[in-house]
Amino acid sequence: MRPETMRIVDDLRDQNILNLEHAKRENQKIVGMYCAYSPKELVLAAGALPVSLCGTRQEPIAAAEKILPRNICPLIKSSFGFAITDTCPYFRMSDYVIAETTCDGKKKMYEILKDYKPMHVLHLPQGTNRPGALKWWTDELYLLKDQLEENLGVEISRESLREAVKLVNKERLAMRKLHELNKVDPAPLSGMDMLTSLWMKGFNVDVEEGIELISQLAEEVEEIARQGASPFAAGTPRILLTGCPVGMGSEKVLRLLEECGGSVVCLENCSGFKAVDTLVDEDEARDPIEAIAEKYLQIPCSCISPNEGRFDLIDKMIDEYHVDGLVDLTWQACHTYNVEGELLNQYVKEKYDLPYLHLETDYSTSDLQQLQTRIGAFIELLNNRRKA
Amino acid sequence: MITVGIDVGSMTAKAVLLNDNEWLSVIRPTGCSPRQSAREAFDELLQEVGISTGEISHITGTGYGRIALDFIDNAVTEITCHARGAHYLVEGTDLVIDIGGQDSKVIRTDGQGNVIDFAMNDKCAAGTGRFLQVMASALGADVSELAVLSRGAEPVEISNMCTVFAESEVVSLLAQGVAKENIIAGIHRSVARRVAAMAGRLGTGSKVTFTGGVARNAGVKEFLAEELGAEINVVSASQLAGALGAALLAREMAKISLRRLDYG
C-alpha cells in the first residue's frame, strides 16, 4: 500500500520549478548546491532560496564527455553535463552556486564550470580528527558568508543565521522522523518512495512548506504502520543501502533491490540519513557559524580520512532498523567509496556476520542484467538466512 | 517426483530432468533465441524420457535467459543454482568457481549447497569462456582443443585482461614467433589469475569445485589449482551444475507446495 501523500510528492518536481520561476520573477535570489556539505543555513540567512542541482541522470553525460574524461564518476559527468547543456532549470535559475572539494574529480571539474556560473568552492579538510580541522572549516564558512554577501548584495546577520539554524533543524527532524518510521518490520514505506520523497525535498523551494509535506507524509506512514500494513510481505529481507548518493535517474540499484524481493528500509548515504543524523547546536551563546561548521564536519563522507563516523552510523542503523543485509553502492571511479567498501565489508562481516554486497556501476542501463543476477542472488541468500 | 531445471547461458542452454537420484540432460547452443533453444532442449528431454509436461511437478529456470522463459514455474539466479548443483556433484563443496560463456563467479557456500558470499566479474568478457573463444580464434584453433594443444607448455605472460587488447597482444606474440602452445598456456593462466583474484576476496575453501563450460578445460583447471593452492574438483557433468541445481531447487519448491496442499 502506498501513502496518498506520495501522489503530491510525485508531482513536486513540476510544482517546484513553477514555484522557482515565480520566485525568480519576484527578484528572489537563488543559490544552487551540489552536495550535503553545502550549508543551507547560510543561504537562507542571506534571504536566498537554496536548491539542489541536477546530477543524477544519464542523459547529459555524453555532452559532458566531450570535455571531461570518460573515466570519472557519472555524478560529476552528469552534474557538469546538465550545467553546460542548460538542461537543469535549477542551475539556470541560480544566481550563485556553492560547490566543494569533496573529491579530485569534482574540484577540478568546478574549475571548468566556474566560467558558466558565479561560484564559490568550499575547501574541506581531509579529516576531522586533526586539531585544526574545525577551525579550518569554520574559516571556510566565514569565507562563504563573505562571498554570499558580496555576490547577492546582502548582509548575513547573526539573528538571521540563528533563525535559519532553527528552521533547517526542524526540517532535519521531519526527515529523520519519516526515515525512522521504517524501523517497523515490515517497513511501512518502500525504499523507492523514501528516495522519491527525500530527493524531491531537495528541490523544494519553500522550506516551511516542505516540512509540512514531509510531516503529512510521515503522519500517513505512521498510520499505515499502526494498522500493521506495508508494501512488503512479512519476512521480506530488510536492506540498508549505503555508499554513493542516489537520486531519481540513478535509482536503478534501489529499484532492482525491491523488484527482486527486498525491502530497502534505510538509506545511509548523503542523499538519505547521513545528512540529517545530527543537528546544528542552537545554543545562543555560541557563534552560529562555528556551530554550523561543527555539524557539517560530522557528515561521514568517504572523502574524509579516516571516516569512522560512517561505521558508527552504520552500527546504529543495523541495530535500529533490524537489517538483514547491506548493499554498498559505488559509482564507477569513485575511489574513496570503492576502497572504503573493503573496510566496510570486513567490518560488518566480523562484527555482525551480516551479508554485504558491493556493487560498482554507473547511471547507464547497460549492466542491468548483471546487476539483476547479483542482486537476485543476494536476495536469495538473505531469504535463505531468514528461513534458517 | 519429477522436476526439471533449465539453465540458459549465453553460449548453451542446458536442461536437466531429475527423478529421485537419477537424472538426464540435454545441452543445446543458445544461438540468438534463448527462449527457443531452452524450449527445444526441454522438449527433447521430455521426448527422450517419453513423458508429458503434466507429469513434471515443478520447473525452475536459471541463467541469463531465465527471464525469457514462459514455461517455467519460477526463476532462481545461477549463483544459487550452481552452489546447489556443485554440492550435489561433489558433496561438501564450500567454494564454487563457475566460469561460463560471459560470466565468471566465485561462490562461497556453507558446505551444504547454501550461498554465503559471492563475487562476479564486471560487465566485461575478461576471464570468461568468451575470452577463451576469442583467443582461440586469434590462434586459429577451436576452443575445445586449447587444453590439449598447451599440455605441459611453459606459459608466456599475457598482461592484458581486456579481451580486445589481449587479442592484439596474442597477435603480436605470434608475430614475434612465440610458440602457440606457450601463448595458450599463458591465456589459461591469465584466466585463472583473474578468477583467483576474485576468490581471494572471499577467503579460501577446503573443497573447491569448478563448474561451468570452462571447467572442461584442463589447462585452466591446472593453473587455478596453482593460483589458489588448492585441489580443484571437476566432474564430467560440471557444465550442468546450474541446471542440476535448478532441478534440485525445483524439487524443494514442489515439496513445499505438496506440504501446503496436505495442510489445506
Chai-1 contact restraints between the chains, C-beta under 6 A:
chainA,res_idxA,chainB,res_idxB,connection_type,confidence,min_distance_angstrom,max_distance_angstrom,comment,restraint_id
A,D367,B,K123,contact,1.0,0.0,6.0,A-B,restraint_1
A,Q370,B,K123,contact,1.0,0.0,6.0,A-B,restraint_2
A,T373,B,T77,contact,1.0,0.0,6.0,A-B,restraint_3
A,R374,B,M120,contact,1.0,0.0,6.0,A-B,restraint_4
A,G376,B,T77,contact,1.0,0.0,6.0,A-B,restraint_5
A,A377,B,T77,contact,1.0,0.0,6.0,A-B,restraint_6
A,A377,B,I79,contact,1.0,0.0,6.0,A-B,restraint_7
A,A377,B,T80,contact,1.0,0.0,6.0,A-B,restraint_8
A,E380,B,T80,contact,1.0,0.0,6.0,A-B,restraint_9
A,L381,B,V115,contact,1.0,0.0,6.0,A-B,restraint_10
A,N384,B,N114,contact,1.0,0.0,6.0,A-B,restraint_11
